[in-house]
Amino acid sequence: MRTISTLNNGNIYQMDITEAIEIVQAYARQNTGGDILEAVKEMQDLVALDELPTRQKVAYRRFMRDMEQLFAPKVDA
């Protein structure tokens, strides 16, 4: 399991991608009618404003990091 440190306080939290996806999906169900893309956009704005609970913030960061690696992997030259 990877660890993620929060930007504000430097605490380290352990969260696997499955838990992160569940948290993002729960946010989507509660706030955007289940639209994951819209939920991620809202979460991005709320992270920037520091208005998400730490657990959701960590889930957002983990979700985005893993999705970036999935869809835009870095290729060694």
Sequence and secondary structure as in RCSB ss.txt:
>XXXX:A:sequence
MRTISTLNNGNIYQMDITEAIEIVQAYARQNTGGDILEAVKEMQDLVALDELPTRQKVAYRRFMRDMEQLFAPKV
DA
>XXXX:A:secstr
  EEE TTT  EEE  HHHHHHHHHHHHHHHSTT HHHHHHHHHHHHHTT S HHHHHHHHHHHHHHHHHHS   
  
